[in-house]
Structures are given as C-alpha cells and as structure tokens.
C-alpha cells in the first residue's frame, strides 16, 4: 500500500515538473511583453529599441522570419505598416505599390497595388530579398500573423493609411491586442492626434518639420491626449526638434521617438552607436533602427555603465562620510557624486555621458585618497618643509641680487 502511495506521489511530482517546463517559458515571454509595455509608458525609462520591419539584416523586412528573429532576441518594439487587401484583410507592406517588394513564383517583380489583390492571391507571392544575406522565399505576412508573433514578446507599432484607421482599431480590439499594439501617427494621415485621443495610451503622435511653434503645438496636442510618445522628424541636422526648447516638453510626460533608419528623419545622423548616442543626448528615448542587435547591445552597455556609475557614487558617499577626510577636502568628490546621481536619476541617458560621469567620480575619489585634491583646485598646501624651502630660495635670490649690484658698482 505504501509503495503504491509513494509511486503515485512520484508520478504527481513528475507531472508537475513537466507542467513547470511547459509554462515557465510562456510566463517569461508574457513578462517580456508586459515589461515592454510598462517601459513604453514610463517617460523616464531606459532607451528603447524599435526594429523597423524586424531583423532585416538576415531576412526580408516584414517577413515572418524577420519578426520571429527580432521578437526572440529581446527587442522592445517592432515597427511596420499595414494595408488592406481587395477582400479587406490587413497585410504588411510599406508601400501601396508592390513593385520592388513582392515577386511571383518565378522571381519576377509584381507591379500591382495591395488593394488590387485578394489575400489568396497575395499568399502565392513572396517577399523580394534585399541584400546578400537576406533569406529568399518568405511569404507575405498578415497583420494577424504578426500579432501572434509579437504577443507576449514585444510591442508592435503599426501605421496604416488614414482611411483604414477605423478598421485597424477594430482588428486590435477583436484580437485582444490593446496591451501590446502601438498606434503610430507617422504614415497614418492628418488628424491622427485627434483621432487617437482617448482610444489608448499606446500611441505615438507625429510631427515632421522645422517650425518651432508647429512642433510645440503638435507635441502639446499629443500630450494632452495622453499619448505615451511623440515621434519627431527632420532632415535638418540643426532642426528645432533637436533643441532644448522643444525637447524639455517631454520631461516626465512622454517619450520622444525618432527614426535613425531614415537619414531624412534624424537630421542625417548615422544609424550606428555614434548617431544613437547623439540622439539620446538630445533627449530621444525611442529609436527606430535597421540594426536592432547593435542597438540592443548599445542599450546593454548603457545599463552596465549605469551599474558601474552607481557603484562609484556609493563608494564616493562612503569616502565622504567615513570621517577620514576633512569636510573641506571632500567638496570635489561630493560634487562629482551629485552629478553622478543626477545622471542615474535622469532616465534615458547616452552611453558617453554615463561613462564620462563615472570617470569623473572615480578621478575625484582617487585625488582625495592620494591627498592631491587641493592641488588640483589650485590651492597651495603649506607644510613646514615647503615653507623652509621657500625661505631658502628667497634668501638665495636676494643674495644673488646683492652680489650682482655690488659688482656692478666697482670701477673698472
């Protein structure tokens, strides 16, 4: 009897273990999607990576493989554009005309409008690979399929033509996708801020241009509509969208988004670490890119640098409060530590600023411990030895002057 009970107990334990292996990964994936949502809604959160069309380095943009690759590697957001087919189904397509984007079974370009083709016809076509590394033979992805891939893994940011916005809202609601789909104003026609107001906080308004009062007016409308982000765009490297006057409106209220994937949108900055660092320094905290793995690594480097800065600030506070140094001598380190804490409390911050601030805190700590902090400030530290040396030098100079004077007075 006891053997049977023990056997049943072991079987139950084995079953629970198997269930755990099944559900734990699913829970982790759900957590990733929830974390991306909460992060997007946090205006003071870390920098976020938005992959345009998924992993386009290895697969055609907007393909199932590109989406699965990006979602599986931890990107925060995948951006795309959806359009209605002839029979009213959403498929992913950047442009209404398919020339250069879709090919038939023989690899020939298809020169049609998306709205002229039914979904069944489109499913016989393939995405045209771009670049030598891109995989060929990828089918056109529907928006419903894209929703299934992104759910629980990342946010999906979607734009549609203005006349199709209502249909998109209906699909999002019927698919229970309100928690992870972000409505994108760019490419969604005029009046987006008024249309999206009250529908969801997961929305990114849009302004493109270089007129300061129009930029601030549109940002104000989006923020009044409780949108979590506003996307700005300009080809001018010195546009008002990079000014402190405009960017300060986002502080504590919403995220500023920009596309580094399009040079005409980001003031012709490069879509690389140097460009991202500059954009983050201007105040942008959501960056769209064609190089998502590299941007994710850049973000990880920021978080690692922030951890090191936090450690150095704590070490500085400990040194200043240890009692081993006079209060007047710790002023430089206290100031450096305060600047470091301001960076830590400042939300999204460029990697260069975090590293520079950590270096300043460390150098101030080293100078304090080496007793050279006063000299770095230009203050003379008077010790008995230095006073004696100064007196001897003064006496020697005076004697030399007297000797020279007497010698010059002698007649030849």
Secondary structure as GFF3:
##gff-version 3
##sequence-region A 1 412
A	DSSP	alpha_helix	2	40	.	.	.	ID=ss1
A	DSSP	beta_strand	48	52	.	.	.	ID=ss2
A	DSSP	alpha_helix	64	72	.	.	.	ID=ss3
A	DSSP	beta_strand	77	84	.	.	.	ID=ss4
A	DSSP	beta_strand	90	92	.	.	.	ID=ss5
A	DSSP	beta_strand	102	103	.	.	.	ID=ss6
A	DSSP	three_ten_helix	114	116	.	.	.	ID=ss7
A	DSSP	alpha_helix	119	122	.	.	.	ID=ss8
A	DSSP	beta_strand	126	127	.	.	.	ID=ss9
A	DSSP	alpha_helix	143	150	.	.	.	ID=ss10
A	DSSP	beta_strand	155	159	.	.	.	ID=ss11
A	DSSP	three_ten_helix	162	164	.	.	.	ID=ss12
A	DSSP	alpha_helix	165	174	.	.	.	ID=ss13
A	DSSP	beta_strand	181	184	.	.	.	ID=ss14
A	DSSP	alpha_helix	192	196	.	.	.	ID=ss15
A	DSSP	beta_strand	203	208	.	.	.	ID=ss16
A	DSSP	alpha_helix	212	224	.	.	.	ID=ss17
A	DSSP	beta_strand	229	233	.	.	.	ID=ss18
A	DSSP	three_ten_helix	240	242	.	.	.	ID=ss19
A	DSSP	alpha_helix	244	247	.	.	.	ID=ss20
A	DSSP	three_ten_helix	248	250	.	.	.	ID=ss21
A	DSSP	beta_strand	255	259	.	.	.	ID=ss22
A	DSSP	alpha_helix	273	282	.	.	.	ID=ss23
A	DSSP	beta_strand	286	289	.	.	.	ID=ss24
A	DSSP	alpha_helix	292	320	.	.	.	ID=ss25
A	DSSP	three_ten_helix	327	330	.	.	.	ID=ss26
A	DSSP	alpha_helix	331	345	.	.	.	ID=ss27
A	DSSP	alpha_helix	351	370	.	.	.	ID=ss28
A	DSSP	alpha_helix	373	376	.	.	.	ID=ss29
A	DSSP	alpha_helix	384	409	.	.	.	ID=ss30
###
